[in-house]
Amino acid sequence: MRNNDHFDFSSALPIINEDTEFFPLMSQQDEDEMNNEETPDVLAILPLRNTVLFPGVVIPITVGRDKSIKLIKEAYKGNRIIGVVSQMDITIEDPTFEELNKVGTVAQIIKMLQMPDGNTTVIIQGKQRFRLLEQVQSEPYIKVTISKFEEAKHKVDKEFKALVASIREMSAQIIQLSPNIPSEAGIALKNIESTSFLINFISSNMNADVSDKQKMLEMTNLRERALMVMELLTLELQMLELKNQIQSKVRTDLDKQQRDYFLNQQLKTIQEELGGNSSDLEYNNLELRAKKKRWGTQVAEFFRKELEKLSRMNPSAPDYSIQINYLELLLDLPWNDFTKDNFD
């Protein structure tokens, strides 16, 4: 069976029409109204493998497990309210109550779609966090009793405002450096009014492990959650900057290699048009002079290797002329040539 994986939110936008009742970007008033909504004491639970749902955030989910499909279809016919909880071990196909995290999110099913490949896709919006208490049903899907997750009050001082501003700015930098993130995400960030929704929105979309996202979901204090978001964003930004530096250096090196190759090809063409390749002429001339030398076998073999080394060198390289001079010096030495000295 397939995982309950979420896909890019931007791909879901065309299939959500204007009649859909949800807030893609929540205002403070929207959030206050959502927090005051009544939630059932018992919820059917949709386990998630690879993601965490945060309050206010809208995500698409591909549902593949038989239990999950049955749950979604029944809930869609009713009040469309379910509980969404990430499982502790993503490799487990059919998690039990004990294998689920104990903090989840109340979710509203916005839309259900039957995809061409046979899978069921649902678009859900997080509402409120809750704690799992007891299991009251295991088949055909898990149902549990819940209690509301209480958010601790935090002080909105200058330090907290500066922290939120830094998070917003750093997120914008990451969007700018990431080619796969649409530019609309940056516009969305600027238009988010609610601080808690901003933190939830970034937590949901940032490149972090599911375990880290679950940890943030379970934090009762918004300031502490914001600090963890800042820490994870800093790591992500550093990785992106390093990645871009490496890619830029590779592109520069490739550009230089391509330029050198192009220039060498041009030089080769010009030399051929002028009556032959000068490097070939030099090689042939050195080889011809070597055949006339009366040197021993060892010296001849040594010279041959040095001549082969020359043939593998780029004529435009600085070492090429040095190798030419070295070979000419070997040829100029009087190997086994003797003269009769006159001491008179």
C-alpha positions in Angstrom: 0.0 0.0 0.0 1.1 3.6 -0.6 2.1 6.0 2.1 0.0 8.9 3.2 2.3 11.5 1.6 1.6 15.2 1.0 2.6 16.8 -2.2 3.3 20.4 -3.3 0.5 22.7 -2.1 0.8 24.7 -5.3 -0.3 21.7 -7.3 -3.6 21.5 -5.3 -4.6 25.1 -5.9 -6.3 24.6 -9.3 -8.6 21.9 -7.8 -9.9 24.1 -4.9 -12.7 26.2 -6.2 -14.0 29.5 -4.8 -16.9 27.8 -2.9 -14.4 25.9 -0.7 -14.7 27.1 2.9 -11.1 27.4 4.2 -8.5 30.1 4.8 -5.3 29.5 2.9 -3.7 32.5 4.8 -5.3 33.1 8.1 -5.8 36.5 9.7 -5.8 36.9 13.5 -9.6 37.1 13.5 -9.8 33.9 11.5 -7.5 32.1 14.0 -9.4 33.4 17.0 -12.7 32.1 15.5 -11.0 28.7 14.7 -9.7 28.3 18.2 -13.2 28.9 19.6 -14.8 26.2 17.5 -16.2 23.2 19.4 -14.5 19.9 18.8 -15.9 16.4 19.3 -14.9 14.4 22.4 -14.3 11.4 20.1 -12.4 11.5 16.8 -11.6 9.1 14.1 -7.8 9.1 13.6 -6.0 9.3 10.2 -2.4 8.3 10.8 0.2 10.1 8.7 3.6 8.7 7.8 5.8 11.5 6.4 4.3 14.8 7.5 2.8 16.7 10.4 -0.3 18.8 10.1 -0.3 22.2 11.9 -3.3 24.4 12.9 -4.5 26.6 10.1 -2.3 25.0 7.4 -3.8 23.4 4.3 -2.1 20.3 2.8 -3.1 17.7 0.3 -2.8 14.0 1.4 -2.7 11.0 -0.8 -4.5 8.2 1.0 -3.6 4.6 0.2 -4.3 2.4 3.2 -7.7 0.6 3.1 -8.6 1.8 6.7 -7.7 5.4 5.8 -9.8 5.3 2.6 -12.8 4.0 4.5 -12.4 6.7 7.2 -12.1 9.5 4.7 -15.2 8.4 2.7 -17.3 8.0 5.8 -16.1 11.3 7.3 -16.7 13.1 4.0 -20.4 12.1 4.1 -20.7 13.5 7.7 -19.2 16.6 9.4 -15.8 16.1 7.7 -14.0 16.5 11.0 -11.2 14.0 11.8 -8.1 13.7 13.9 -4.7 13.6 12.1 -1.8 12.1 14.0 1.7 11.3 12.8 2.9 7.7 13.5 6.1 7.2 15.4 7.6 4.7 13.0 7.0 5.4 9.3 7.8 1.9 8.2 4.7 0.4 10.0 1.9 -0.3 7.6 -1.0 -0.5 10.1 0.0 1.5 13.2 -1.8 0.7 16.5 -2.9 3.3 19.1 0.3 2.8 21.0 2.4 3.5 17.8 0.9 6.9 17.3 2.2 10.2 18.7 0.1 11.5 21.5 -0.4 15.0 20.1 -2.3 15.5 16.9 -4.4 18.1 15.0 -8.1 18.3 14.5 -8.7 18.6 10.7 -11.5 19.5 8.3 -11.7 17.7 5.0 -12.0 20.4 2.4 -12.2 18.3 -0.7 -11.9 14.6 -1.7 -10.7 13.5 -5.1 -10.4 10.3 -7.0 -7.2 10.5 -9.0 -6.7 8.9 -12.4 -4.2 6.4 -11.0 -6.9 5.1 -8.6 -5.6 6.8 -5.4 -7.7 9.0 -3.2 -6.5 12.5 -2.5 -7.9 14.7 0.2 -7.2 18.3 1.0 -7.4 19.0 4.7 -7.0 22.0 6.9 -5.6 21.9 10.5 -7.9 23.4 13.1 -6.7 22.8 16.7 -4.2 20.6 18.5 -5.4 17.9 20.8 -4.0 15.2 23.1 -5.0 11.5 22.6 -6.5 10.0 25.7 -8.0 6.5 25.2 -8.8 4.3 22.3 -12.5 3.5 22.0 -12.4 1.7 18.6 -9.8 -0.1 16.5 -11.8 -1.4 13.6 -12.5 -0.5 10.8 -10.2 2.4 11.9 -9.0 3.9 15.2 -11.2 6.2 17.2 -10.0 7.9 20.4 -11.2 10.2 23.1 -9.3 13.5 23.1 -8.6 16.6 25.3 -7.9 20.1 24.0 -4.2 21.1 23.8 -3.7 24.2 25.9 -1.4 26.9 24.6 0.8 28.5 27.2 0.7 32.3 27.3 3.8 34.1 26.1 5.1 37.7 26.5 5.0 39.7 23.3 8.1 42.0 23.9 10.7 43.6 21.6 12.8 40.5 21.7 9.9 38.3 20.5 9.0 40.7 17.8 12.6 40.8 16.6 12.6 37.0 16.6 9.5 36.8 14.4 10.9 39.4 12.0 14.1 37.4 11.7 12.1 34.2 11.0 10.1 36.0 8.3 13.3 37.5 6.7 15.2 34.2 6.8 12.3 32.3 5.2 12.2 34.9 2.4 16.0 34.3 1.8 15.4 30.5 1.6 12.6 31.0 -0.9 14.8 33.2 -3.0 17.7 30.6 -3.0 15.4 27.6 -3.6 14.6 27.1 -7.3 11.8 24.6 -6.6 9.8 26.9 -4.3 7.4 29.2 -6.3 7.8 32.9 -5.8 4.2 33.1 -4.6 5.4 31.6 -1.3 7.3 34.8 -0.6 4.2 36.9 -1.3 2.2 34.6 1.1 4.8 35.1 3.8 4.4 38.9 3.6 0.7 38.7 3.9 0.4 36.5 7.0 -0.8 38.6 9.9 -1.1 36.1 12.7 2.2 35.3 14.4 1.2 31.8 15.5 -0.1 31.0 12.0 3.2 32.3 10.5 5.1 29.9 12.8 2.8 27.0 11.9 3.0 27.8 8.1 6.8 27.9 8.1 7.0 24.8 10.4 4.8 22.9 7.9 6.7 23.9 4.8 10.3 24.0 6.0 12.8 21.2 5.1 12.9 19.4 8.5 12.5 15.9 9.8 9.1 14.7 10.8 10.4 14.1 14.3 11.4 17.8 14.5 8.1 18.9 13.2 6.3 16.7 15.7 8.4 18.2 18.5 7.4 21.7 17.4 3.7 20.6 17.3 3.9 19.4 20.9 5.5 22.6 22.3 3.1 24.6 24.4 5.0 27.9 24.3 5.0 29.9 21.0 8.3 31.6 21.9 10.0 28.2 22.3 8.5 27.0 19.1 9.7 30.2 17.3 13.2 29.7 18.6 13.3 26.1 17.3 12.0 27.3 13.9 14.8 29.9 13.8 17.4 27.3 14.6 16.2 24.9 11.9 15.9 27.8 9.3 19.5 28.8 10.1 20.7 25.3 9.3 18.6 25.2 6.1 19.9 28.6 4.9 23.5 27.6 5.6 23.1 24.4 3.6 21.4 26.2 0.7 24.2 28.9 0.6 26.9 26.2 0.7 25.1 24.2 -2.1 24.8 27.3 -4.2 28.5 28.2 -3.7 29.5 24.6 -4.8 27.2 24.8 -7.9 28.6 28.2 -8.8 32.2 27.0 -8.5 31.4 24.0 -10.6 29.8 26.1 -13.3 32.8 28.5 -13.3 35.2 25.6 -13.7 33.2 24.1 -16.5 32.9 27.5 -18.2 36.7 27.8 -18.1 37.2 24.3 -19.4 34.8 24.9 -22.2 36.5 28.2 -23.0 39.9 26.6 -23.1 38.6 23.8 -25.3 37.0 26.2 -27.7 40.2 28.3 -28.0 42.3 25.3 -28.5 40.0 24.0 -31.3 40.2 27.4 -32.9 44.0 27.4 -32.7 44.1 23.9 -34.2 42.0 25.0 -37.1 44.1 28.0 -37.8 47.3 26.0 -37.7 45.8 23.4 -40.1 44.9 26.2 -42.5 48.4 27.6 -42.3 49.9 24.3 -43.4 49.9 21.9 -40.5 49.8 21.7 -36.7 52.9 23.4 -35.3 52.9 21.0 -32.3 52.9 18.0 -34.7 55.8 19.5 -36.6 57.8 20.0 -33.4 57.1 16.4 -32.4 58.1 15.0 -35.7 61.3 17.2 -35.8 62.4 16.0 -32.4 61.6 12.4 -33.3 63.7 12.7 -36.5 66.6 14.2 -34.7 66.5 11.5 -32.0 66.8 8.7 -34.7 70.2 10.2 -35.7 71.6 10.2 -32.2 74.1 7.5 -31.3 73.0 7.0 -27.7 72.5 3.9 -25.7 69.3 1.8 -25.2 68.5 3.3 -21.8 68.9 6.9 -23.0 66.9 6.2 -26.1 64.0 4.7 -24.0 64.1 7.6 -21.6 63.9 10.1 -24.5 61.0 8.2 -26.1 59.0 8.4 -22.8 59.7 12.2 -22.5 58.6 12.7 -26.1 55.4 10.8 -25.5 54.8 13.0 -22.5 55.1 16.0 -24.8 52.5 14.5 -27.2 50.0 14.4 -24.3 50.5 18.0 -23.3 48.4 20.9 -24.3 50.5 23.2 -26.6 49.1 26.2 -25.0 50.1 25.1 -21.5 53.1 26.8 -19.9 54.8 23.4 -19.3 54.7 22.6 -23.0 57.6 25.0 -23.9 59.6 23.8 -20.8 59.3 20.2 -22.1 60.3 21.2 -25.6 63.4 23.0 -24.2 64.3 19.9 -22.1 64.0 17.5 -25.1 66.2 19.9 -27.2 68.8 19.9 -24.5 68.9 16.1 -24.5 69.4 16.2 -28.2 72.1 18.8 -28.1 74.2 16.8 -25.6 77.1 14.9 -27.4 75.9 11.3 -26.6 78.7 8.9 -27.6 80.3 11.5 -29.9 84.1 11.7 -29.3 86.6 14.3 -30.6 90.3 13.9 -30.7 91.9 16.4 -28.5 95.2 18.1 -29.6 97.4 18.9 -26.6 100.2 20.5 -28.6 
